[in-house]
Amino acid sequence: MKKAVSAILFVLFASAFSNQIVAQGFSVGINTGLAVSPGNTVIYSFSTLSGVENEKGTYGEGFPIGITAGYMFNEHFGADLSFSYLIGNKRDFSQSYSFGGSSFTSTTTLNSSIVRIMPGVKVSAGSDLKVSPYGRFGLVAGLSPKVTQDTKDDSGELNVEVSGGSTFGWYGAFGVGIQLNARLTLNAELLLINQNWGPEKATVTDEDGNVIVVNFADEVPASSTDLELKEYVPFSSIGLNIGIVYGF
């Protein structure tokens, strides 16, 4: 929400100078949408009394909120830079298991988030069209990715936060721009992001405040006692983005 407000204030401030830079083709916009899983990767396994079940999807599912600055070199070709924050889907699981002849139940909640920087290029059918199809593609850099797992059962509560490191990938989008007036355009696009992440550490905290930190690495020496093998998890998504763009 703070990013959206900042983007709106920037538009209002910059509009005072728009007469001086109209010919340069600058634009700024805000956007949001819905991201879903493009595949069936197993991201979590949990026990039931009848066996083990898998939760499939990616940690890139959720609600992205972002701002984009762009520059069109001519009517058909340009470049843009997007910043977005993903509010990941909240997943709740009830697990049942047996131990020592007794049955136990626990509840687990998974959350994820990531900040993305997305530089890319844009190809448009033309700015003189009322409805203008366009395509965008480029790179994705992920900052501060995080996945949290909160588990509660009869014995207490356990929190696991997996974090650290950065992640890179690519994106592609196809959309249409609908001109609302000389300055404002409504964009609707289908956005595909391909991105995987290898976390650097996991921080485990119990209900008494005791903390254990587990570090991950791509290679773990046989003699190591404080490293675990790094596992890569998906942050990919496919979804619909809606945005408002102000052209200078």
Sequence and secondary structure as in RCSB ss.txt:
>XXXX:A:sequence
MKKAVSAILFVLFASAFSNQIVAQGFSVGINTGLAVSPGNTVIYSFSTLSGVENEKGTYGEGFPIGITAGYMFNE
HFGADLSFSYLIGNKRDFSQSYSFGGSSFTSTTTLNSSIVRIMPGVKVSAGSDLKVSPYGRFGLVAGLSPKVTQD
TKDDSGELNVEVSGGSTFGWYGAFGVGIQLNARLTLNAELLLINQNWGPEKATVTDEDGNVIVVNFADEVPASST
DLELKEYVPFSSIGLNIGIVYGF
>XXXX:A:secstr
 HHHHHHHHHHHHHGGGHHHHGGGTEEEEEEEEEEE SS  EEEEEEETTEEEEEES TT EEEEEEEEEEESSS
SEEEEEEEEEEEE  EEEEEEEEETTEEEEEEEEEEEEEEEEEEEEEEES TTSSEEEEEEEEEEEEEEEEEEEE
EEETTEEEEEEEE S EEEEEEEEEEEEE SSSEEEEEEEEEEEEEE  SEEEEEETT  EEEEEEESS  TT S
SEEE   EE  EEEEEEEEEEE 
